[in-house]
Amino acid sequence: MIELFSRWRKKAEFVPNSKPKYTNKPLVGKKGSLFDDAEIIGFEDVKNLFYMAINADKPIHFLLVGPPASGKSLFMSCLASRLDRSYYAVGSSSTKSGIFDYLFEHRPRYLIIDEIEKMNKIDQTSLLNLMESGIISELKHRQQRSTQLKTWVFASCNGTNKLLQPLLTRFQPIHFNPYTEDEFVDIAVKLLDKEEGIDSDIAAIIAKEVFNKFKTANIRECVRIARLTKNDISKVQLIIDTFKKYAA
């Protein structure tokens, strides 16, 4: 999961999906073809919303809002890697010219933007007409070009205070709450078992310690600790105490 997470976060600009998984729009109910339950645990209602949006006749735009490590970016990476004709961007590294070049050249069906709140105001403005009417127009090198697209925009952000209000109104926001301890432990146990081969009892101890001692629901902390233990429960407390001792 961590490799999947980081692979998409490191993209510096829009990247075409080179290995499309769909030849047609997915049908509602065939969850395994888009979201692997082992990658995104729970959120069944949100998954169904995405299926309904993808199967809608006209574009519907979703914005996932929530704290770090709440699963937003994992949704984005799953969509980007499995939807045909999808393009992925990280908000902090996207530009209006880059967006328009890709829109005109590749005519994506799905535009997927992680950390959209890090786009500057000018670049946010470039999305307004696309999301409202599908029409994009640009004056470039004294030449004007325009086209009309049918593009769904799926995005994520940690908060909406840096988003332009007109842009925000074009999205249906979906707010993710921080994980409870029970939810975090359940997710960590399933993930560490599948991805790292860690015994469920050891995984549960790691997750509870991370949640209560580090005051975080960051699954990456659990993965780091799990890899160091190599399934040896006697190492768990030593690793956690050392991490905490030298934490900022």
N, C-alpha and C positions, 0 to 999 in steps of 0.2 A: 504494500500500500504506500509506503514512504517513497519508494522509487516512482510509483505512479504519480504521487503528489508532486514530487520535486521536478519530474520531467516536464510537467505543464507549467509550473511556476517559473521555470528558468527561461521560457520563451521570451524573446525580446521584441517580437513583433507578430503580426498575424501570420499564421502558418496553416496552409491548407491541409486538410485531413487526407493523408496519402493512402490510408487503408480503410476505405468506407466499409461499414458493416451492414448497411442497408441498401437494397436496391429500390425499395418502396418505403413509404411511411410505415412505421411500426404500428401494430394494432394494440389497442388498450387491452391490458391483461397479460400480454407476453412480456413480463417484466425481465425475464432472464436475458432478453436480447438487448436491453439497454442498461439496466441497473443490476449489478451482481449484488445480491443480498449480503454476501461476505465482505464486500467493499463498503457498502453503505447500509449499516444495520438500522432497521427501523425506518421511520419516515414514509410508511407505506402510503399515507394520504398524499404526501407531497409528490411521491413517485407517480401516483395515479394522475395528479394534476398535470404533470409534465406529459404523460401519455395523451391526455385529453387535448392539451395545447398543441402537441405535435400532429394530432389527427384532426385539428380544427381546419376548416376550409380557408380561414383567413388568419393572419398572424396575431398571436397573443404573446405579450412580453412579460416575463417573470423576473423579479429581482429578489434574490435571497439575501436577507439582512440578519446579521448576528455576530457574536463575538468570535475571535480566533478559535480554531480547533473545534468548531461546531458542525463541521461537515459540509460547509458551503462550497469550498474549492474542490472537494471530492465530487460533488454533484457536477460542477463545471467540467472537470477533467473526464468524467464518465460520458457526458454529453458530447464533448469535443472528440473523444476517441471513437465513438460508436455511431454518431449521426453522419450519414452521408451528406456531402456538400456543406460541411460545417467549417467555420474558421474561429480560431481561438486567439485571444489577446489578453495581456495583463495591462490594466489601466495605466500604470505608471510609465509604461514604455510605448504606449500607442500614441499616434499623432493623426491629425485630420488628413494630411496628405497620404499617410499609410493606409488609413481606413478607406478613403475614397479610391485609391489605386486598386485595392483588393476588391472593393465592391463593384467597380466598373469592369475589372478584368475577369473576376471569377464568379460574380453574381451568386454569392452564397445564399443558401436557404436558411441557414442558422448561423447567427453571429453570437459568439459566446465570449463574454468579457468578465474576467476575474478582477476583483479590486477596482471596480469602475469608479469609486469615489476618488481614486488617485489620478483620473484624467483631468486635465485642466479645463477651464470653462469653455474655451474656444472649441476644444475637441468634443466636449459634451454636446455643444450646440450642433455639431455636425450630425449627430444622431437623431435630432428632433424630427426632421422631415421624413427620414427613412422610417421611423417608428410610427409616425402619424399617417402618412399617405403612401409610403414606399417610393416616393419620388426623390431623387438626389440630383443636384445640379452643382457644377463647379466651374469657376473661371480659372484657367490655368495656362500660363504662357500665352496670354492674350487670346486664348481659344476657350470657348464655352462648350461644356458637354453636359448632357443630362440623360437620365434613364429612369425607368421604374422597375422596382424589384418587389419580390414577395419574400420578405425575410423576417424570420422570428428572431428576437433578441432575448437572450438569457444572460443574466449578469448576477454578480454577487458583490457585497460590500460589508464592511464592519459597521458602518453607520451611514445615515443619509444626510447629515448636516452639510456635507460638502458637495452635494448634488444640486444641480439647478432644479428649481421647483417644476418648471415645465417638463423637464426630462423625467422627473420622479412621477409625475402624473401619467406618463405614458406606460409606466410599469404597473403590474399588479405585485405589490411587495408581499413577501412571505417572511415573517420574522421567526428566526430560530432562537429559542431560549437556551441559556447555558444548561449543560447536562446536570442532572442530579447525580448524587453519588452512585445510586443504584444503577442508573442508566450508563454512567461512565464505566463502572465495573463490568457490567454485562457486555458492553461493546469491546472493552479491552480484553476480556477473557476470550471472546469469540475470535477476535483478530489475532491475538498472540498464539492461540491454538492453531489457527489456519496458516498464518504467515510465518511464524517463528517456531512452531512445534513445542510451545511451552505448556507444561502441565497446568490444568485449570486452577488448581489450588494455589500454585505459585503466581499465576497470572492475576488472580484475585487479590493476593497480598500486595503485589506490585501496584495494581490500580488503586487500591485503598490508600496506600502510603503516598502515592503521587497526589491523589486528590486532597488528602488531609494535611500532609506535611508541606507540599509545594504549593498548595492552594491553586491548583490548575486542573483543567480537564484536557490537557494536551497529550494526545495519544502517542506523540513522538517520544515523550519522556518514558513512557512505558516500554516502548520498543527498544530504546537505548539500554535501559536497565535489564530488560529480558535477554538481550543479546550478550550482555556481560555475564549474566548468571549461568548461562548454558545449562539451564534447568537444575541448577544446584541451589536449593532453598537457603542454604547456610550463607550464601553470598548476598542475598537480597538486602538485608539490613545494613551490611557494611557499605554496599554501593550507595544506598539511599542516604545514609548518614554522611558519607563523604561528599556526595553531590550537594547536600544541604549545607554542609560546613563551608564549602567554597563557593556557594552561590552569591550573586551580587546582593 
